Amino acid sequence: MEDDKLKSLFTNFEPELSSDFKFIHKLERNLNSVEIIKRHTAEVRSRNKKAVAIAAFAGFIVGFVFSLFLPYLSNAVSDWQSTLPGGYIMNLFADSFTIIAWAVIAGTSVLAAINTYEVSLSLLKPKEPTAD
């Protein structure tokens, strides 16, 4: 019973087919759109790779420079700790100074890398043509 209803429904169905020229034109337009998207994606991926490399280099340099100052700061904190009275809360800070300093260096390096990534990504973006 249902098969008869479906058959009768599809017997009268005659979709209008477009001409070959329209089909080919639409297909070419869609393929051109796909190529444009592929090119744009490749450009964005290339810019991102460059920006990541620049950011990693900047983060490494910032961490390296700050770690060069760590021995001098450790000596200064040791000298400062010797002048503190016993039981003073700042002794706790002075005892764990190295851990705190490395955490600050790591945080500073990460922030420098993130900011460098954002700046380099905006500088690597192609310039939009202006209407004169």
Disulfide bonds with the S-S distance in Angstrom:
none
